[in-house]
Amino acid sequence: MGDIYLYIVLGSVFSTVFLIVVFSGLPAVAKNRPKRSMDKLSYYQITPQSQAKEQLSFFERTAMPLFSKIGGLVKRLSPANIAESTKHKLELAGMYEKVSVDMYLAVKFMFPIGFFFFAIIMLVFFPLSGLLVFAVLALIPISYFFPEVYVRRRARARQDEIKKALPNALDLLTISVEAGMGFDGALAKVAQNIRGSLGEELNKMLRELQLGYSRKEAFRSLNRRTEVADLNTFIVSMIQAETFGISIGKVLRVQASEMRTRRRQRAEEEGVKAPVKLVFPVILCLFPALMTVIIGPAVIRVIGLLMDMAGS
């Protein structure tokens, strides 16, 4: 029985260390991993000879196939639309070109397993109280949702970034179109000068136009990948302008002015919310120190006087 207990502890330690190494290596692999080509170009893509001879890293040769198999198994056991919904979440977070659906599902599946071994180590080597034991055990099922929380936070931050960069992009697009450039050329100019998530999405839209997508389809694909309300308003206006033959320059001028107004209104709204958000930090952090500095000397003096009166 003692040998079995020892094997369980050693296995838990080994598994925890292994999972920590794997999870710590995933961001580096995802960052250095080349972006996947678009589906319609992947068939015709020619791999350079030097790139074909390039040897994969040890992590990509060992861990990546394992994660792909685990992700495929999780995908088969999950509901039918899990792959499509996961792909959409990764697209919103801007991670789909670096993190595949199988890898994401495998990471979600491995998180509870890693926390399970972590809980065994904590319970064996550290004397925990009842509340801490409950917290450690509760982390096992809750950890399954950690990757999803991270992806949602990253998607929300990306949407905010696109929303902030959109007015400047529309101003540049309006100036380029009114200067005589075609819409596609002006869009390429904007994508070249606007950095961040919006520039990446505009570059994807330009590649789709080069592949033969209509402008309406490319706009709708852009809206599906971002789900930003302001960008959706601009896309609807451009589709309607193209459908009814309205001047694109006038539509862009109106949209740019409206986006600047919305950005100013959001800034004013955040400024109004700031005092309310500062109430609790001030009460919890500033007031105790302030009261200590003001009332502290008086309290000490009163205590001294009371002790003198008691001694006399």
N, C-alpha and C positions, 0 to 999 in steps of 0.2 A: 504493500500500500504506500509505503514511503517513497519507493522508486517511481510509482505512477505519479505521485504528488510532485516529485522533483521534475519528471518529464513534462508535466503540465506547465510548471513555472518556467522551465527552460524554453519550451515551445512558445509560451506567451511572450517572453522576452525577445526571442528571435523574430517572431512574427511582428511585434511592435516595431522593432528596429528596422526590419525589412520594409514595412509599410511607410515608416517615416522617411526612409531613403527614397522610396519610389515616389511618394507624394511631393517630396522636396525637389525631385528631379523633373517632375512633370512641367512646371512653369518654364524651366530652361529649355526643355525639348519643344514645348509649344511655341516659345518665342523664336527659336532658331529654325523651326520647321518651315519649309517653303510653303507659300500659299497655294492652295489647290486651284487649278485652272477651272474655268467655267465649263459646265458639262458638255456643251456643244463643241468646245475646242479641244477637249481632252482626247477625242479620238484622232484628231489631226495633228496633235502636238508632237513635235520631233524633239527627242531628248538629245542634247549634245553629248558627244562621245566622252568628253572629260567628266561631265556630270553623271553619265551612266557608270563610269568606272569608280566614282566616288563611293567609298565604303561608309556604311552607316555606323553610327556610334554603338557602343555596347548596350546602352539603355534602349535604343530604338530596335536593336536586334533581339533583345530578351524581354523587356517589359511591354513594349508596344504590342507584339502579337498576343501576349497574355491578356492585356486589357481589351484588345479587339475581340477575343473569344468570349471573355466575360461579358462584355457589352452586347455581343450578339445573343448570348444566352438570356440576359436580362430582357432584351428587346423581344425575344420570342415568348417569354413568360409574361410580358406586360400587355396592356391593351393594344388594340390594333393601331390606334393613331398616336402611340407614344413617340415613334420616330419622327413623325411630321411635327408634332408639338414641340419636341425637344430641339429639332432643327430651327424652328421659328424662334425659340428662346435664345438659342446661340446666335442667330442672325441679329436679333435685337441688341444683344450684348456685344456684337462685333467680333465674336469668337469662332464663328463657324468655319472660317478658312484655315484656322489653326488647330481647333479642337473638334474632332469628329463626334458624331452622335454616339458611336460605340464607346469611345473613350469617356465621354461624359457620363453615360449610364454605368460604366464600370467603376468610375470614381465614386458615384453615388452608392453603388452596391458595396464597395470596399470600405467606405467610411464606418458603418456600424460594426463591421468585422474588426477594423483597427481599434475602435473604442472598446470593443468587447475584450480584446487582449490587454488593452490599457487598463480596463477595470480590474481584470484578474491580477495584474501586477500591483495596482494600488491597494487592493484588498489583502494581498499576501504580504507585501513589504511594509505597509504603512498602517498604523492603528487609526482607523477613521471612526468618527462618531456616526450615530444613526442617520443624521441628516446628510452628512457628506456621502455616506454609502448610497443613500437614495439618489443624491445628485449624480454620483458617478454612474449608477445603473440607469438613471433616466437619460444620460447622454447617449447611450447606445442606440435607442430608436430615434432620438431627436437628431443625431448626427447625420442621418440619412438626408435631411433637408438642408444641411449646411451648404453643399454646392449650389442648390437651387436659390438659396438666399443670396449667395455671392453673385450668381448670374443675374438675378433680378436687380440687385444694387448696381451692378455694372451697366445693365441696360438702362436703368433710370438716370445714371450719371451721363451716359452717352446721349440720351435723349435731351437732357439739359444742355449738354455741350452743343448739340445740333441746333437747339432752339436759340442759344445765344449767338451762334455764328451765322444764322440765317439772314438777319437784316443786312449785315455787311456783304454777304454773298449776293443778295438781291440787288443791292446798290451797284455792285460791280457788274452784275449781269445786265442791269438796266443801262448803265453807261456804255457797255460794250455793244449792245443791240442798237442803241440810238446813235452810236458812232458809225454804224453801217455794217457791222459783223453779222453773219448768220447766227441763228440761235444755237446750233450745235457748236460752232466755233466759239461763240461767247461762253457757252457752258464749259467747253474745254479750258478756256482762259480762266474761268472762275475756279474750276477744279485744280488748276495748276497753282493758283495763288492762295486758295483757302486751305489751311492745314487742318488736321484733326479728322474727326469722324465724318463731318459733312463733305470734306474733300474726298475721302475714300468712297463714300456713297455716290458722289457725282462721277467719280472715275468708273465705278461699276456700271452706272447708268450709261456712260459713254461706250463702254465695251459692249453692253447689250445692244445699243444702237448700231455699232459696227457689225454685230453678229446678224443683224437683220430684223431685230425687234422694231415694231412701230413705236413712235414717240409716246403714244397712249399706253402701250404695254410697259414700256420702260418706266414711265411715271408711276404706274400702278405697282410695279415691282419695287420701286424706290419707296413708296408709301408703305408697302408690306414689310420691308426690312427695317423701317424706322419707327412708324406709328407715332409721329410727332404731329400734334394738332395744327400748329402753324404751317408746317410743311405740307400737310394734307390740304389746307386751305389754298395754298399756292398751287398745288398740283391740280386741284379741281378747277381753279381759275384758268390755268394753262390749257387743260383739256377742253374746257368750254370755249376758250378763245380760238383754239384750233378747229373745233367743230363748227362754230358759227362764223368763222372768218374775221374775227375781231383783231385789231392791230396788237401784236405782241408787245410792242414798246409801251403802249398806253397801259396795258394790263400790268406789265412789270413795274411801271412807275407807281400805279395805285397800290400794288402789293408791297413794294418796298416802303412806301410811306406808312401803310398799315402795320407792317412788321416793326418799324421803328416806334410807332405809337404803342404797340403792344409791349415792346421791350421796356419802354419808359413806364408804362402802367405797372408792369411786374416789379420794376425797381421801386416804385413808390409803394406798392403793396408790401414788399419785403421790409421797407423802411418803417411802415406803420406797425408791422408785426414785431419789429426788433425790441421795443420796450416791454412788450408782453413776454417775450422769450427771455429777457434779462431778469424778470422778477424772481424766479426761483434760484438762479445762480447767486443773485445779490443777497437774498434771504439766507441761503445755506452757507455761503462762503464769506461774504463781506460783513454782514451784520454781527455774527459771533465775534469776529476779530475786533470790530469797531466797539462793540459793547464791552469787550474785555479791556480794551485800552481806556475807555472812558470811565467805566464803573469799577474796574479792578482796583485802582489806588484807593477809592473811597471805601470799598469793601474791606480792604486790608486795614485801613485806618479805623473803621468801626469795630472790626474784630479786635484790634489792639486796645481800643478804649474799653471794650467789654471785658477783656482779660484783666486790664488794670483795675477796673471796678470790682471784679470778682476777687482779685488778690487782696484788695484793701478791705 
